Amino acid sequence: MSVTERLYYSDSHLIEFDARVVDVTDRVSGWTAIVLNRTAFYPTGGGQPSDTGTLNGARVVECMDDGEQGVLHVVQGAAPERGAIVHGRVDWSRRLDHMQQHTGQHILSQAFVTLFNAPTRSFRVLDSACEIDIELSNPTTEVIERAVQLANNVIWEDRAITIRNVTSEEAAELSLRKEPAREGELRLIEIEGFDLTPCGGTHAYRTGEVGMIAVRSWERAKGLTRIEFVAGTRALVDYRKANKSAREVAALFSSGRDDTPRVAAQMVEENKELNRRVRALEEIAAGVEAERLLATASNGVVVQIFDGRDAESLKKLAHALIEHPGTIALLGSRDKDTARLVFARSADAQGDMSLLMREACAMLDGRGGGKPDLAQGGGKNVAKLGDALAHTLTLLNRAS
Ligand SMILES: [Zn+2]
């Protein structure tokens, strides 16, 4: 027999109780573990997080199941003494949330068994959602939504949920959803005409209390199907969030909330088409720009520094320039905090662009390279960009 009588076993809605302190242990930095002769606090276990609340006003931050040693209440602040009678109060909104998620899981798990003979292998209540891993082969959104629909129907039928304590012999005669994890007397949770399973958690009185179940997402994980779902209040919180996001996106498109997938898809297509047109126009613009630069170049050598042009844009211009015979392009750009360089020559011009590029990049505290007729590079020393190009021009003139 455990030293702590678990009041939550017989009444999941009991949140206030009186009890006697049977043990007090000091833990690290002002935390104390209290054992009571009876408690309504549910300790962490079975995928359900612990309750929180107060003991004589002191904060209970977590409860742990210590088996035969009872339930440990971890208290922050002034702790009661051994033998004292204390008044406990469980945080109801947290308990209700956990009951909705946990009872919701019983219903959803049985829905997958009923429809697809797919048992649940594990369950977790996370901060804002829950996860179950089920043995569902060939999962699809349509298949999963069928189980969710059945689960919600069971919720809205407001079926009674009752607790049955049976011996292991009696349990052996019953059709349980999952094998009991322990020997001896078993606590069975029965959802009227739908589900019967051994469980030590806290459950709603009736299925209606779960409110509703909604699936947020699903994925295949380690041979199982992992389903992320929300129940009860969490479903409403999640709906508000999703609705807010959808409406914000819709406002950007000046469209109705449910029209956004179509409008967004259309805009993505238009964007692709615009990009194609911009690239085509850039080719034309580079040709015109090349003509202009060549008109003022001496001996076919174009030396030019731009602001805010990326490497791709410099390369386009360089290509347009070297289409003209006897041309060498030495192009630089101050692109935010980076100096960029592209050197190119037409097939009939002289000079090793790759060699010149390495020299120039050394001056920019950067690196670069390429082929004898086309090279690119850059560096962080933007202030030296002018010097680097002047030096390159000197080297080029010396070689010719
Ligand atoms: Zn349960």
Residues whose N, C-alpha, C, O or C-beta is under 5 A from the ligand:
A	BS01	ZN	C199 G201
